[in-house]
């Protein structure tokens, strides 16, 4: 399937700017480097390998979910139910483990439930014609409610030690400080970047996000594309629920509560346009890492979790407003130049 030429030219444009080095995602990468240098120079223990491993692992679930979220937002969609699906997956894993199921059986079943939940989102968007924002706000509540029904107020622990070590930062890739969940994320990120920026599938996503009607007339199967993206989002969110459960050693119905805010903030902060049609996978990854670095710095400096949530919210607002203000100023400058 081939995207229209006008839409195809948009994938690597990032945020509006006069040159490559003024691109939004490039600026976020520079901010990431600056934050790391500031942390190294001002906070004791920040650059220690143990702390870096912990900081990376603390972003594991956000990073994993941000990959399909990036693809969705590029296509002009959003999935706000991801944190609730994470919680449902965690609750289901806890309930089944408590009932005596083997963990090797639990994981595939949780992934299946995640894919079905994503498929439901996609069906409501593509077949019923509802906007993804409204649909996933509804399923956000639905999946969290189901998690409470499945596990109630219980907390289930004592998961297999071998799996728990894999999800923690106590075991890392040999010779590095990179935890195994982050290593898996890196592999998936490379695959997602290739799919988004080097294939017809990625060009179709940009075309759909830029102008859906034009993409449909160009022969792109828009509904099928959206259905695949939502299913993938649910699948990855459910896997993130398994990782979250093992990392904290506890299955609870409220696991990951509010995590969708951090995921969306990271993606938008990385330069992916909420209206669709613009952005890069690298920018989204930089956004994830920047939020992770800032959260770690705040934690090391004994700043409360509530303040960290406020910082994430501010970053989300800034990432949405800044490009729009820049576009307004650019349009105003062009009008003045034309009038002059």
N, C-alpha and C positions, 0 to 999 in steps of 0.2 A: 504494500500500500504506500502510495506516494503522497506527500504533503504538498500543498501549493507552494510555489516558489517564494511568495511573500512571507509565508509562515515559516518556511524552512530557514530563511535567513536570520530568524530571530533567536535560535537556541543559545548562542554564546554571547548575546548582547549584554546580559546582566542588567544592572540598573542603568538608567540613562546617564550618559556621561560623554565628554568629548574625546576620551581616549581610553585605551585599555587599562592604563595604570590608575585611572580614576574610577574604575568600575567598583560597584558596591562590594562584590564578593572579594575583590582584591583589597579593599579597605578593611574588610572584616579580618582577612588574613593578617594584615599589618597590625590591627588591634590585638589579635591573638598573640602575635610575637611580642608586642609591647607589654601586654598583661603578664606574659611569662617572665619577661625581663624585670618588670616591676616587682613581681612576686619573689623572684630570685634575690633581688637586691634588698627587699624590705622585710621579708617574712622568713624567720628561721625554720629550716626543715622543709621549705616548699620544694626545693629542687632535689631533695633526697629521693632515691629511686623507689623506696617504700611508699613515700607520699605520692609520687607520680603514678605508681601502679594503682594506689587506692583512688586517686582522682580520676584516672581513666576508667576504672571499674565502676565508679559511681555514676558514670554517664552511659553505661552499657545499654540499659533499656531505652533511654532516650535516643541514643545513637542508632540502635537497631530499628526502632519504630520510625525514626526520621527518614530512613531510606525510602520506604513506600510512600510516606507522607510527601516527600519531595516530588515524586512522580505524580501523585494526586494533585498537588497544588499547581504544578506546571500545566496539568490538564484542566485547570480551572475548578477543581473539586477540593473538598476537605473532609477529613474523617475525625470527628471529635469523640468518637466512642472508643478510641484505642486504649485509653487508660482503664476504662471499665471492662474491656475485653481482657486486658492484662489481669485485672482483679478476678474476673470470672474464671480464667484459666488457672490462676493460683488457687482459687477456692475449690475448683473441681479436682485439681491435683491433690490438694489436702484431703478432700473427702474420700477419694479413691485410695489414697495411701493409708488412711485411717481404717479403710474397709479391708485392707490386706492385699490390694492389687500390687503387682510388680511395677517398678518405675518405668521399665522398658515398655510396658503396655500403656501406662498412664500418658506418657509424652505424645505418642501418635494420636490418642483419643483427644487430648487437649488441642492439638494442632488442627484436627478435623473440626472440632467445635469452633475454633477461631476462624477457619476458612468458611464455615457455614454462616457464622455471624457476619463476616465481611460480605459474603454472597447476598445475605438479606439486605444489607445496606445498599449494595449495588443494584439489586432487583428493585428496591423502592425508588432509587434514583432513576434508573434507566427504563423500567417498565411502567411504573406508576407515574413517573414524571415529577417527583418531588425534588426540591433543591437539597443538595447534599448537606448543607448547614443544618436545615431543619430536621432531616432524617437522622443525622448522627447525634444531634442533641437529644432526640427521642430515644435512640438506642443506647446512648450514654447512660440514661436512667434505667432502661430496660436491662442491660447487661449487668449493671451494678446491683440492681434488684435481684436478678437471678443468682448472682454470686452470694448475696445474703441468704437466699433461699437454700442454696446448695450447702453452705457451711455455717450459716448463722453467725453467732458471735465467737465461735470457737477459733482457736489457733492450733494448727497441727505442725509439729516439728519432727526432728529425728529422721530426716531424709538420708538416703545413702551417702556415706562419707565421700566416696569417690566422685560422685556428681557434685556434692557441695564444695569440694576442693576445686573442681574445675570452674565453678562459677565465682569463686572468691578470688581475691588478689594475693592469696598466700602461695598459689601456684601460678607461675608465669611461663611464657614461651621460653624454652631453654636459651640462656645467654642474653636475655632481654628483661626489661621490667614490664613487658606488655602482658596483661592478663589474657587468658584464653578467650573469654567472650569478646574482648576488643580485637583479638586476632581474627576471630570469625567475622566480626563487623568489617574489618579492613578488606577481607576477601569479598564479602557481599557488596561493599562500597565500590570496589573496582568493577565488579560485574554490573552494578547499577549504573555506574558512570559510563561504561562502554555501551550499555543498552540505551541510555538517555542521549548520549552525544555522538554515537558512532553508528547507529542503526536506523532503519526505517521506522521501527517501533518508536524510538525517541523523537524522530521528526514528526511522527503522527501526534505524539503527545503535545508538542509545541504548537502544532497546527490546531488541534482541538482547543487548547487553552487560549490561543490568539483569536480564533474566530471559528466557533463550532459549526456554524452553518456552511461556511466555505469548506471546511474540512469534510463535512458530510457530502457535499457536492463533488468533492475531489475523489470520492470513493473510499474514504476512511470509514471503517465500521465503528462509529463513535460509541454506540451502546455497548458493544462487546468489549471495547477497550476499557471503558469505565468499569464494567463488571469485573474484568480481570484485575484492575487496580484495587478495587475495594476488597475483593477476595484476598489478594496478596497482603493488603493492609491488616485484615483480620488475622491472617495466618501468622504474620510476623509479630503482631501484638500478643497473640497467644503464646508464641515462643518466648517473647520477652517476659511474659508472666512466669514461665518456667524458670528462666534465668533469675528473675527477681526473687522468686520463692527460695531457690537454692542459695542465692547470695546472702539473703537475710536469715535463712534457716527457718522460715516460718510461713505457712500458708494462711492467709487471712482474706476475708471478703473485701476489706478496704485497702488491700495492697495497691499501690500506684495511684491512690486518690489524688486527683489534680495534676497528674503527670502530663496530660494532654496539653496543658498550658506551656510547659517547658518544651515539648516537642514542636508545637506550632511556632513558638518564639524562636527556637533554634533555626527552623527552616526559613522563616521570614527574615530573621536577622542575617542569614547567609545570602540574602539577595534574591530569593525566589518570590516572584510577584504574586500576591494573593489573588489578583485577577486572572492569573494564568498566562502562559505563553512566554515567560521569561524566567531565567534562573540557571544555575549550574549546580551539579551535585557537589563539586568541590566547595562551593560557597556554603552549602547546607552543612557539610562536614565541619567547615571552619566555624560556623555558628554553633554547632553542638560543642565543639572543643572550647570555644570562648566562654560559653555558659558554664561548662565544667570547670574551667580554670577560675572563673570569678567565684563560683560557689565554693571551691576549695579554698581560695584565699580568704573569703569571708568566714568559713568554718575555722581555719587556722587562727584567725584573729578574733575568735569567740563572738562572732556576730550571729544573732539568733536566726533560726530557720524562717521566721516570719519576715525578717528583713531580706533574706535571700529570695523569698517569693515576690516581695515588692520589687526587687532589682530585676527579676525575670519579667514581671509585668511592665516595668518601665522600658526594658529592652524591646518588648513586643510592641508597645505603643510607638517607640522611636522608629523601629524597623518598618512599621506601616506608614507612619506619617512622613518621614523624611523624603522618600522617593516621590511622594505625591506633592509635597511642598516644592521639591526641586523641579518637578514637571510644570507646576503652576508658574514658578519664577522663570523657567525657560520659555514657556509660552508667552508670558508677559514681555520678556525681553525681545522675542521675535516680533511681536506686534508693534512694539515701539520702533524696532529697526525698520519694519515695513512702512510704518507711518512716516518715519523720517526720510 
